[in-house]
Each structure stands twice: as structure tokens, then as C-alpha cells.
Amino acid sequence: MTIQVNIAKAKATLSDLVARAEAGEDVVLSRNGRPVARISAVIQPEPRKKRKLGVWDHLNLRLSDELFIGPDPETLTAIDGPIFPADDETAA
């Protein structure tokens, strides 16, 4: 529902208008019968949930800590290899 209020009345009833906007109403402020501003509620984002340790324990995955902490073998191989690998056709 939209309500239109002139600025003089809005000054006197601002807290009521803000409460109505928080409740979901569309509050439009007008000057000389022409809409000039709108009061709307601010949508608050949901707070992020904190991560819990051991969330996947029920899967019984026995993963080594080295999987997450140690070096990645594929990356090490790529670092030691040539920058531009030669094609089989051009090398011959």
C-alpha cells in the first residue's frame, strides 16, 4: 500500500512514517502535491554462518593433512616443465 504525505506533516510524524516503511508500506513525500522523495526500509543481509570444524566427519574420509598443507605435485611438475611444450608434429 502506498501513502502520500506532504513534507510538513512528515516532519511532525516522521517516526510513525519510518515505522510504516519498516512494515513494508511505500511512503512517498510530496511538495505542493508532487512526489519528491520516498521513505523505504533498508534490507539487512543475513549474517554469515560461522564454519564448523568436522562438518564432513560423517563421510569417514580419511584424508592426509598433506593433501591440504603439502605441495601440489601437478603444480610442481608444471613449474619444472617447459613453458611452451613442443608439438609432436613440429618436433620431428
TAHUTA-V70734 format. One record per helix or strand of 2 or more residues. SS is the DSSP state (@ for helix, = for strand). FROM is the first residue (numbers start at 1). TO is the last residue. If there is no record, write none. Layout:
SS:FROM:TO
SS:FROM:TO
This chain:
=:2:6
@:7:12
@:14:22
=:26:31
=:34:39
@:57:59
@:66:69
@:73:80
@:88:91
